[in-house]
Amino acid sequence: MTIAVELRDVSRHFGDVRAVDRVSLAIEDGEFFSMLGPSGSGKTTCLRLIGGFELPSSGRIFLHGEDASDRPPYERDVNTVFQDYALFPHLSVVDNVAYGLRMKGIGRAARRREAEAALAQVALGGLGGRHPGQLSGGQRQRVALARALVNRPRVLLLDEPLGALDLKLREQMQVELKGLQRRLGITFVYVTHDQGEALSMSDRVAVFNLGRVEQVAPPRALYVQPRTPFVAGFVGTANILTGEVATRVLGGAARSVSIRPERITFGAPGAGQLGIAGRVADVQFHGATSRFEVEADGVRLVVTLANRAAAADAASPALGDAVELAWSPEAMVELGTGEPS
Amino acid sequence: MTDAPRRRRRPGDVVSTFFYRRRRLYLWLLLAPPLLWFGVVFIGALLALVWQSTYTFDDFTMQVTRDLTPANYRALFASTNLDIVSRTVAMAAAVTIACATIGFPIAYYMARYTRGAWRGVFYVGVMLPMWASYIVKAYAWTMILSRGGIIYWVVDRIGLRGALDGVLTLPYVGGSSLSTSNLGRFLVFTYAWLPFMILPMQAAIERVPPKLVEASADLGARPWQTFRTVLLPLAFPGVVAGSIFTFSLTLGDYIIPQLVGPPGLYIGTMVNLQQGSVGNLPMAAAFTAVPIVIITIYLWGARRLGAFDAL
């Protein structure tokens, strides 16, 4: 595998703020790579550094092995799908899509043909004559995608492209984006704060926090083997036992562990299992699952149970019940200090 | 639970409620004064002006009679009057282009790179010249541009006197000195109307999302291409708005043409002459119609070119 995008020790400072702080990443050719993190974690700045809209304060950026650190956006072989699409309001949809080809000096007829083909690719054939203002949010999103893809970039940067869409449309677009990426074989670098989105689409995910990369891993590994408390808490829900409680429950030296809510069961611990006693402090019904918060030894543990049959629900604990929680040792993941390695 | 503290009723509440229930009446009350002002004072006066431009002026008695005649408009097409119109329009066009060219970078900088106090400094800087008396500034410029003025002094110091004299020998542009040349008049007009160009352009540029400039660069456009294909088309309504100011101000001005530049009437000085010295109000009114027609044609053309599509 060749490396499509590489960041070597890249920092970007805005005054005293270290938006991106000594980040090193290698994104493989053809990979669906997500950068996940809360707002202000540096993921978008990182994308803008790759796109050339920001230049690094220090460190180098390589695109397909070439040093592109100081190149302006128009000299980089990458295209961006912007968060709010950034379509040109004075141009028709087809002229928007053909814009990149026009800048390359391709003739009117040829670029029109390619733009129409790109629009067909995102299921927008026949809408080329409209203006962006006449399209729905989902359609604008597709135009932005077509406008980037028509240039046949080797790397496509996507900055929270689905952020403005409603839930159903977002789920549908996730499937389409992933399918498109697989079909075209283009490297996707995808910025999102939605961990579900990152987990469901990506080949690998980089979790950002405070300008630094906490962990880079495939989705499953990220979920099952989070390396830091931040990753455990940000990707999915985690019960983190630390300090005194951890010592008491686990015995032995102080350490931090994470337990996923679905790995905990109600009832006395069986042979070889660990457990803790507490009181149900909150019950939420979520349809397929129910979510319980149990107060135990001054910490709140989250437990999720699948809702199977109506009869079984009657047996599930109610608010205020005294309960025991149990889990197997292999459900626990030991966490590092939070310092990225 | 105790009741939340309630607002005491005040006498004005009755009035507020009355209007709240009668939105339409409220709207009419709000709109009536400006509509009256606009309709009667502005449009009405304009119509009266056009109407009176068809009155007859008797050359012998020097009296205006209410006999309607197309003679004043026919007189506009006399070659001396056409000269006045074309001279004024050419100057207005040159001043407009100069103001747009000089103003755009300033407006762009203000819109994109200034915040808070620094932006305030720019606003004041752009508008400060407008606070001083216009006639005083025009007189000041006659001094600045005259032989022995600061421009000649600077040009002498940097050894470009030959070049300046060379430029002043050019037809149309030149004259015996800067203060009596069309070039000088052009400089003063450009100085005087520049703020009227910068402010609407700044407002228009500010409305162009910076993301669009980034998107353009992302799609391979070099800065000049981005300017030509994205920034300028989107900011063009502001350029047109500014150019209407610079254009119509030049077409109507009668001070600067009298103080700076070569002899020869402008539309503004002609109107001044006709109504002030001659007392031929109908002819003055006919001349006033010229800028209105020109601006109308200009706006129509701008619209046809798609200047307002982005609005």
Chai-1 contact restraints between the chains, C-beta under 6 A:
chainA,res_idxA,chainB,res_idxB,connection_type,confidence,min_distance_angstrom,max_distance_angstrom,comment,restraint_id
A,F53,B,E214,contact,1.0,0.0,6.0,A-B,restraint_1
A,P73,B,A217,contact,1.0,0.0,6.0,A-B,restraint_2
A,P73,B,D218,contact,1.0,0.0,6.0,A-B,restraint_3
A,Y74,B,A217,contact,1.0,0.0,6.0,A-B,restraint_4
A,Y74,B,G220,contact,1.0,0.0,6.0,A-B,restraint_5
A,Y74,B,A221,contact,1.0,0.0,6.0,A-B,restraint_6
A,Y74,B,R222,contact,1.0,0.0,6.0,A-B,restraint_7
A,N79,B,D218,contact,1.0,0.0,6.0,A-B,restraint_8
A,T80,B,D218,contact,1.0,0.0,6.0,A-B,restraint_9
A,F82,B,K211,contact,1.0,0.0,6.0,A-B,restraint_10
A,A86,B,K211,contact,1.0,0.0,6.0,A-B,restraint_11
A,A86,B,L212,contact,1.0,0.0,6.0,A-B,restraint_12
A,A86,B,A215,contact,1.0,0.0,6.0,A-B,restraint_13
A,P89,B,A310,contact,1.0,0.0,6.0,A-B,restraint_14
A,H90,B,P233,contact,1.0,0.0,6.0,A-B,restraint_15
A,H90,B,L234,contact,1.0,0.0,6.0,A-B,restraint_16
A,H90,B,D309,contact,1.0,0.0,6.0,A-B,restraint_17
A,H90,B,A310,contact,1.0,0.0,6.0,A-B,restraint_18
A,Y99,B,L219,contact,1.0,0.0,6.0,A-B,restraint_19
A,G100,B,L219,contact,1.0,0.0,6.0,A-B,restraint_20
A,G100,B,G220,contact,1.0,0.0,6.0,A-B,restraint_21
A,M103,B,L219,contact,1.0,0.0,6.0,A-B,restraint_22
A,M103,B,G220,contact,1.0,0.0,6.0,A-B,restraint_23
A,M103,B,A221,contact,1.0,0.0,6.0,A-B,restraint_24
A,M103,B,Q225,contact,1.0,0.0,6.0,A-B,restraint_25
A,K104,B,G220,contact,1.0,0.0,6.0,A-B,restraint_26
